[in-house]
Structure formats: C-alpha cells, structure tokens
Amino acid sequence: MEYEEFLSEYDKGDDDFKKMLFKRYVKHSQESSLRPYQAELIKLQDHLEKHQKKMIILVEGRDAAGKGGSIRRITRYMNEKHYRVVALGKPSDVQVSQWYFQRYVEQFPRGGEIVLFDRSWYNRAMVEPIFGFCTQEQYDTFMRTVAQFEADLVEHDIIFHKIYFSVSKDVQAKRFKERETNQLKMWKLSEIDVQMQEKWDEFTEMKYQMLKQTHTHNSPWAVIRSNDKYQARLNAIKSILNRVNYEDRNMSLDYTVNPNIYYSGAHEIELMENQLRETGKFIV
C-alpha cells in the first residue's frame, strides 16, 4: 500500500477502521524494509554455493518467542534448492537408543547449503530436563559434551550461528492468549504451552545455565529481544549476514545490530548475574 493510497483510505473510515488500516500500513512498511536485507541473504547463499561452504543456524527460545515468524522472514526469498528448515519431532524408540546428537547430524548441510534448526539439540538443555523427558545424568552428559561437539563442527569448516530469542513473561502470556482465540493460530497451542508460564522461573534458570556453559569463543550465542517482532526479525537477519564475508555486499545498507535488541551471550550472562545480585532472582 502506497502512502497516498493509505491516506485516501484512512480518511474514509471510522476509528476502528482507521486503527486496522494503520496497523496494516505499519506491517506493510516493516515487511518492505526487510527486503533489502533478504536480498543480501540470497547473495550469501550464492557465496556458500560458489565456495561449497556449509552453514548451520540454530534458532532457540521459549515458546511464543517469535522463532517461526523469524525463520519465515529469513527464508522467504531464499533459493529453496540451497536451504532447509529442520524441526524434528519426538524421537522414535530407535533414535532414543542412539547417540543423542545422531538424529541432528543426519540433517546437517551438504556443501553450498544452509540448514536452519527450528529448535535443536538444545532441547536437552531446557525443555527436556524441566518436563522430565531426560534423566539428570543425560542432562549432565549433554552439558559436559556439547561445547566440544560444536567446536568440532567449526573445526570442520561449518559456519555455525546460534540465535536465542528472548521474550518477556508478559508478552509470552499475551501471545498465548491470542493463540486461544485466533483460529489461525490455535494449532500452535500445546499442552506444554499451558505450563510455560507456571514454569517461567525454572526456564530462566535453565537458560542461564545453558548460556553460562555453552557460550564459547567457537560457538557464541546471539541473544535477541523479541517482544518487538519486527526488530527481532531485522536483527536476526543482520546477525546472519554479519557471520559471512560474502561477495557483492550492498554497502549502502546498515548492518549494525541494535544494542537494545541484540546481545552477545556474554553480555546476557552479565545482565542476568547483575539481576540476581540486585533482586535475588533472574528476570530476562
């Protein structure tokens, strides 16, 4: 919707119509502003294909943190031949008996390909121990070995990027409420979702332990505040573009991440530890 068309329609309506039209215009403007960066993602793909490089992007975060919407914006204009989104379900009996990382390794990229994991092996760091889907021994083994596993990926020349979407408790509750009433989003609501708010503090503690033990020089975490979906998507795309030195980069674009939205894992750990000292509990 062009601005002149927007003004013409806006003047015709009542207050509810104007509110709806304004939201539509803002969303259209935001989606349009992502396109130059989405075009850069295609160039990044071309670079990976040309040099037969492999890239893995992990997308983690609490339920309703905006992971799925961000993945859709990241991949919207990408060449479908050279990327895959992997969202693995409950492991089979055979997979349960295998090495924990095996079913993820089976999904790894070939040369020239990007694989985005919509949730990953980090299920074992948060969801599984909280809901009793793994033993304490399994959790401890994972936390002790995952950093070396990821270091091996980098050593084998895989471009590896970990993104954690961090949503506030109030916004998560608001998004869950919308899922209850919006027929287009009801499918997103699960039994576990209902318990997420009750177990908020447990998840926050596990988030801290995960970042503390798995944010490393070889495989750092990028933490993105995702209360504002547009800003989360924009900064997630920028963080990916900044990971690869690809050819023909459009230097007229601003690739700087917003320091109020994007945090390094180390900075997030520092913030959480400060909160713990000052208030006696974690907040973010």
N, C-alpha and C positions, 0 to 999 in steps of 0.2 A: 504494500500500500504506500503510494507516494504521499508526501506531506500535504500537498494541495488537496488530494482526494480525501485524506484524513480530515482536514479542516472542513471540507464541504459536507461530509457525512456527520461530523461531530456536531455541527450547528443545527442539524435537523432533529436530533434526538432528545429524549428526556434524560434525567440524571442517571438512571440505571443503564440506559443505552450508552451514554457518554462514558460511563465507567468501564463498561465492557469494551467499547471501541478503543479507549485509551490503553487498556491492558493489551489488546490485540496489536495495537500500533507499537507499543514498547517491545513486545515479544518479537514482532517482525524486525524491528530495528536491531535488537540484540542478535537475532539469528543472522542478519545481514552482516553485522560487524564481525562475526566469526569466520565468514567465508574467506577472507584473505589468508587467514591462518590455516584454514582447512586446505586451501590451495597449496600452502607450504608443506603440508603433510603428504601431498601427492609427490612433491619434489623429493621429500625424504624417502618415500617408497622407491622412487626411481633410483636414488642413490644406493639404497640397500640392494636392489635388484642388480644394478650395474656392477657392484663390487661383491655380490653374493654374501652380504652380511646378514646376520640373524639378529632379531630384536625380540625381547620378551618384555611386556608391560604387565605388571600386577596391579589390579585395581581392588583395593580393600576398603573397609569401613563398615560402620554399623548399618543395619537395615534402614532404609529411607534416607541414606546419606547422599543419594544422587549418583550412585555408581553407574546404573544402567543408562540414564539420560546422558551422562558424560561420555560413555563409550559410544553411544549412538552419534553424538556430535563429532567425536574423534574419527569415526569410521565412515561418516555419511558420504563423502565424496572419494574415498579411497578406492583404489583398484582392487576389486573383490578377489582377483586371482592371487594377490600377494599379501593378504592378511586373513586371520581367523580370530573369531571371538570364542573362547572356550569357557563354558560354565558347567562344570562337572556336577552331577547329582550325587546321591548317596552311593557309596562304593558297594560293589557286589561282594558276595561271600568270598569269591576268588581274590578280588582286589584287597579285601581286608587282610588276607593271609600273606600278601606280598609286601615288599619293601614299601614304606609309606609314600615315598616320592615317585614310585614307579608309574602310577597312572597319569601323573602330571608330565613326567619325562616323555611318555608316549605321545604327548601333544606338542612337543617342542617344535620350533620352526625349522624349516629347511633353509638353505641359502636363498637370500632375497626376500624373506618372508617376515612379517610381524605377527606374533601371537599375543593377544590380549586375554589375560585370565580375569574373568569376572568372578572374583573370589579365587583363592589359590590354596597352596599348601598351608597358608596361614590360618585356615580353619582350625588347625590343631593348636594354634596359639591363643584363640579366643573362644569361638563358638563351641568347639568340642569339649574342652575341659569344663566350661560353665554349665553345659547341659548334660554332662556325664556321658558323652559319646566317645571318650577315650579315658584310659587309666592315667593316674598320676605318673606312673613310670613312662608311659608313652609320651605324655606331655614333656616330661623332663628330658627324655631322649631327643625329642624334636628340638627343644630349645638349645640343647647342647650341640647339636649337629647341623642345624640349618645354616648357620653363618659359613661353615666350611663348604656346604653344598653350593651355596650361592657364589662363594669365592671361586669354586671350580668352574661355574658357568662363565664367569667373567674371564677366567684364565683361558677358557676355550673360545674366547673371542666373541661371546654373545653380548650384545648391547642390552643391559639389564636395568629396568627402571621400575621402582616401587612407589605407588601412589596410595596414600591413605586419606580418604575423605572423612573429615571430622565435622559432624553435625551436632548442634546443641540439643539438650533434652527436650526443651520446649518445642523446637522446630520438628524434631522427630515425632513428638506427640501429635502435632498439628498435621503432619503428613500421614500418620497412621489414621487419624480421624477422617481425612479426605478419602483414604482407601476404603473406609467403611461405607461411605455414602456415594462415591463416584463409581458407576457401573463399569467404566472403562479401566478402573484401577483396582477393583475388588480382587482380581486374581492375584495381585501382589501380596495380599494379606494372608499370613500363615499363622498357625498356632504359636510358633516360636515368636512371631512379631508381637503377639499379645503380651508376652513375658519380658520383652526387651526393656520396657520402661521400668518394670519391677526390678530388673537385674542391672540397672544402669550403672550403679557404683561398682558392681563386680566386673562389668565390661571395661570400665575406666581403669580399674586396677590392672586388668589383663592387658589393656592397651599400653599402659606404662611399662609393664614388664616386657612386652613384645618389642617396643621401641628401644628400651634400655639394652636389651640383649641382642637385637638384630639390626640396629642401625650401625653400619660399619663403613669403613672407607671404601671397600669394594662394592658394597651394595647398600647405599644410604636410602633412607625414606624421604619422600616428599610428602609433607602433610598439608592438605588443602582444606581450609574452612569452607564448608559447603552449605551454609544457611542460605546464601545467595547463589542460586543455581547457575545463573549466567556467569558470575565471576568465577565460580568453581570450574565451569567448563572452559572458560577462556584461559585461566591459569594452568589447568591441566594440559591443554594443548600446547601452551607456551613451554611448559616444563619438558614435554616430549621433544619439541623442536630444538630446545637447548641442549639435548643429550647427544645430538648427532651433527657433525660438521659436514652438511650436505652441500652440493653444488647449486649455484644459481639462486642463492637465498635473496629474498626481497628485502634489501636493507632499508627500505622506507618504512617498514613495519617496526613497531616497538615490541621487542621480545622480552622486556623486563617484567618479571613477575611482580605482582602486587604484594608488598611486605605485610599487608594486613590480611591477606588471603593465603599466601604461600609461606610455609615454614619448613626449614630443614628439620629432619628428625631430631638432630642435636638440640635445636632451639626449642622444639616442642617438649623434649625431656626437661630442659632447664625451666621452662614455664611451669610444667607440672610439679616439679620439685619445689619451686618457689610457692606455688599454691598450697602444697602440702605443709610447708613450714609456716605459712601465714594463716591458713584457715583450718589446718588439721585434716584436710581431705583434698582429693583431686577434683577439678571442676571440668576441664575440657575433655 
